[in-house]
Amino acid sequence: MFAASRELYFALEADLVSRVAAGSTADAVEDLIDERGREVHRALLQACLDTYAQRERRAETAPVGADGTTRTRAEKGHSRTLVSRFGPVVVTRLAYRAPRPKTPNLHLADLELNLPAGAHSHTLRRDVAVEATRGSFDGAVDAVERFTGQKVGKRQAVELTRSAACDVEAFYARAKLEVAGAGRVLVLQFDGKGIVMRPEGLRPATAKAAQQKKNRLATRLSPGEKSNRKRMAEIAVVHDAAPAPRTVDDVLPLPGRANAEVSAAPARAKGLKATGKWLTASVVDDIATIVAAGFDEAQRRDPHHQRTWVVLVDGNNTQIEAIQTEAARRGVTVHVLVDFVHVTEYIWTAAWSFFETGDPDAETWVRTQLRQILRGKASAVAAGIRRRATYNQYDAAERRGADTAANYLTAKAPYLDYGTALANGWPIATGVVEGTCRHLVKNRMNITGARWGLEGAESVLLLRAVVTNGDFDTYWDYHLTQEQHRNHHSKFALLDTAA
């Protein structure tokens, strides 16, 4: 069975010897081994499959299909093509047939070898899926061809990626061991990021707005206009963190200290370090579903609610409502905080109502307001902003930025208790989920010119989450087991493969 592979190997060996004797460069020899070595590998795989076919024996008990029909006949020589990483090979096996015509054959060898339902091998499918999470589908196709020599069409790559992602939700829904986290804060962070979609992939409201919207210019958007081409991907991150108490000066120190004062001052306390990060993302599921998924992971880590749960958001009311609903449903106390960076942007919005653009005094004023907010005095800051605008007798346009910031601080006041957060060593910023949004969504989904269908976007998001969680190898083993059940075990009602 292995004569062909040995012949190819020795031919390659002879060619290498002659190349070396002729003074070929190392890179030329390496390229030759890579190109001709693939054919040796293909021949080895073919030999293994041929050996399996030669040793296959008829089962002592006729297999019964899921349709209840017994396949009483066994025929040799039924073959199918498998496109492997090394090239196409032929799998020959016994076919178990029923007396009744048009009844599908059963193949016990397909089950034992766990052959895929389609032409591409599971290994080649894995290669495509991994490359699709790293860059565009065009790039994935080029990378697979470059490293394996196999040509996979772009549409095939999309379909293979969808298939590869089909078990992600079930994989994470399995029961897992509790993660030890005594003494550590349990942090949940939620955010969203828009993905440019094809029209059929938009949510109904966005699609309707896109149809009704008539932009002023034909070739570009005018200020204030939206393209209505995006659908929000919702992201959840759960991680652990050892408490790190800080003061206002640790987060936002006063500027302008003399060098002697700076050198004499105590070192600033370091912030929290995220450990054990887990994330999920979806462009199909809504905010409530993703929030529930984040709470599921937190529940797994702390089933008896013995740890401190801190939830960070950017101020989205729908997110906050979903968080409160989940917390009430599970009977867990959560401390919800709005990202301090978002608050900072609102204070700067207010500053431009009081200062000219570029005025250095604006920076001093902003720092003063933020330090007050960090002390837990957001409502007092909001009142002060309104008083200043009123005292200066600004009209509605002039005080618009100030009122926007003041209204925001008033509305979010219950979630701006940074004084308690700093004293207890909790995080106050959504840096982890923001970084996740950039890595998971922007760096892959929003590459120039990308326009996504719903299923393709969801598949890539799910797989990127698995890769980022460090679970891909474990997931792929689980996926292969599920594939075996879907493609083969499900076809049998009664199975006895004893020879």
Secondary structure, DSSP 8 states (H G I E B T S, - for coil): --HHHHHHHHHHHHHHHHHHHTT--HHHHHHHHHHHHHHHHHHHHHHHHHHHHHH----SS--EETTS-B--EEEEEEEEEEEETTEEEEEEEEEEE-SSTT---B-HHHHHHT--SSSB-HHHHHHHHHHHHHS-HHHHHHHHHHHH-----HHHHHHHHHHHTTTHHHHHHS-------TTSEEEEEEEEEEEEB-GGGS-HHHHHHHHH---S-SSS--TT-----EEEEEEEEEEEE------HHHHS--S---HHHHHHS--------EEEEEEEEESSS-HHHHHHHHHHHHHHH-TT--S-EEEEE-S-HHHHHHHHHHHHHHT--EEEEE-HHHHHHHHHHHHHHHS-TT-HHHHHHHHHHHHHHHTT-HHHHHHHHHHHHHHTT--TTTTHHHHHHHHHHHHTGGG--HHHHHHHT---S-HHHHHHIIIIIIHHHTSTT--B-HHHHHHHHHHHHHHHTT-HHHHHHHHHHHHHHHHTGGGEEE-----
